Structure formats: structure tokens, C-alpha cells
Amino acid sequence: MPTPHNVSHAVRRSLKKLGSDIKTARLRRALPASVVAARAFTSRPTLQRIEAGDPGVGVGIYAAVL
């Protein structure tokens, strides 16, 4: 579901950084995306969106992955 407003450049930059940090942490721990997604009760495509910094993903899902 798309966000109801335009996301600022600063927010987009922060989400991209957060997503990158999440992916780096997952890779350092040698955890497959499927395992992290299952533990966060979400799907692999949603995890991929999080790691890309997609602002359309709910903050609760970001928190579950963290």
C-alpha cells in the first residue's frame, strides 16, 4: 500500500541507511533472508523491501526485523 504523502529526502536517506545496516548485520551473522523473514513473521519480499529502505513498509515490520 503506498504512503499517503511524499516522504522527505532526509527520511528516504535514513531508511536507506537503516535498510543497509539491517542487511549488513544479517550477512555478518550469515543468516539467510528466509530465516530472518520467518523470525520477523513476514515474507522474503518484504524483508527485501526493508533492506532497500522502502518507506511503504510499516514501522512495526521494521521493528520486528530489528
Kinemage of the C-alpha trace (Angstrom):
@kinemage 1
@onewidth
@group {chain A} dominant
@subgroup {mainchain}
@vectorlist {calphas} color= white
{ca met a 1} P 0.000 0.000 0.000
{ca pro a 2} L 1.539 3.360 -0.988
{ca thr a 3} L 2.172 6.041 1.584
{ca pro a 4} L -0.456 8.811 1.653
{ca his a 5} L 2.147 11.569 1.337
{ca asn a 6} L 5.519 12.296 -0.187
{ca val a 7} L 8.389 11.212 2.012
{ca ser a 8} L 11.124 13.787 2.518
{ca his a 9} L 14.622 13.281 1.183
{ca ala a 10} L 16.017 13.075 4.732
{ca val a 11} L 13.584 10.290 5.656
{ca arg a 12} L 14.363 8.359 2.470
{ca arg a 13} L 18.086 8.673 3.168
{ca ser a 14} L 17.621 7.481 6.761
{ca leu a 15} L 15.540 4.481 5.694
{ca lys a 16} L 18.092 3.506 3.050
{ca lys a 17} L 20.833 3.662 5.706
{ca leu a 18} L 18.746 1.628 8.160
{ca gly a 19} L 17.955 -0.950 5.475
{ca ser a 20} L 21.608 -1.194 4.522
{ca asp a 21} L 22.598 -1.643 8.178
{ca ile a 22} L 19.985 -4.379 8.614
{ca lys a 23} L 21.272 -6.217 5.552
{ca thr a 24} L 24.891 -5.869 6.689
{ca ala a 25} L 24.015 -7.268 10.132
{ca arg a 26} L 22.143 -10.189 8.568
{ca leu a 27} L 25.043 -11.026 6.269
{ca arg a 28} L 27.634 -10.744 9.064
{ca arg a 29} L 25.633 -13.263 11.043
{ca ala a 30} L 25.369 -15.489 7.944
{ca leu a 31} L 21.591 -15.602 8.268
{ca pro a 32} L 19.605 -16.349 5.115
{ca ala a 33} L 16.862 -13.863 4.262
{ca ser a 34} L 14.262 -16.617 4.608
{ca val a 35} L 15.266 -17.251 8.243
{ca val a 36} L 15.178 -13.557 9.206
{ca ala a 37} L 11.831 -13.105 7.453
{ca ala a 38} L 10.335 -16.125 9.228
{ca arg a 39} L 11.574 -14.920 12.625
{ca ala a 40} L 10.010 -11.494 11.979
{ca phe a 41} L 6.737 -13.118 10.799
{ca thr a 42} L 6.987 -11.502 7.383
{ca ser a 43} L 7.817 -12.558 3.827
{ca arg a 44} L 11.144 -12.529 1.991
{ca pro a 45} L 9.925 -9.863 -0.464
{ca thr a 46} L 9.011 -7.608 2.462
{ca leu a 47} L 12.437 -8.174 4.014
{ca gln a 48} L 13.997 -7.236 0.673
{ca arg a 49} L 11.930 -4.032 0.653
{ca ile a 50} L 13.137 -3.256 4.184
{ca glu a 51} L 16.756 -3.830 3.225
{ca ala a 52} L 16.217 -1.455 0.278
{ca gly a 53} L 14.789 1.215 2.613
{ca asp a 54} L 11.250 1.206 1.220
{ca pro a 55} L 9.157 3.852 3.050
{ca gly a 56} L 5.968 1.917 2.205
{ca val a 57} L 6.780 -0.793 4.745
{ca gly a 58} L 5.220 -0.255 8.160
{ca val a 59} L 7.401 0.755 11.057
{ca gly a 60} L 6.166 -2.265 13.005
{ca ile a 61} L 7.686 -4.591 10.427
{ca tyr a 62} L 10.979 -2.690 10.595
{ca ala a 63} L 10.883 -3.136 14.389
{ca ala a 64} L 10.128 -6.869 14.086
{ca val a 65} L 13.130 -7.360 11.803
{ca leu a 66} L 15.380 -5.420 14.163
